[in-house]
């Protein structure tokens, strides 16, 4: 699942998805952990980082990553890596490079970054998950 996950939708998301790319709070992580136990299913998750500190975007600040990662590990959540959406109007390379370093420092094996407009740059910085929906399905109206 991509996109902001509301806490009241976690129960449904855990049932139908295998991956959630947008975990950005302890509250969401706790709800995922609770649902995993209830239905005996493990979800692979990415912690969403607000890499550009944009007010309009979801995600945790860089200085909160370790704390949320530790919380998730204590809840036995399967955190694969970090995810980011860099500012649309800026060069994504700076942000992808920074997230790659943080991901490596935390010894996480996967990284989710890159969309239709910047996926080639994301690949340059070792992205293992790309979100290229508009190149496949067309632009949204």
Protein Blocks (a to p, Z undefined) as FASTA:
>chain_A
ZZjddfklmmmmmmmpmbdckbcbfklmmmmmmmmmmnopacdddddddfkopakbgcdd
fklmmmmmmmmmmnopacfbdcddddfkbcfklmmmmmmmmmmmnopabdceddfklmmm
mmmnopabdcfkkmmnopaZZ
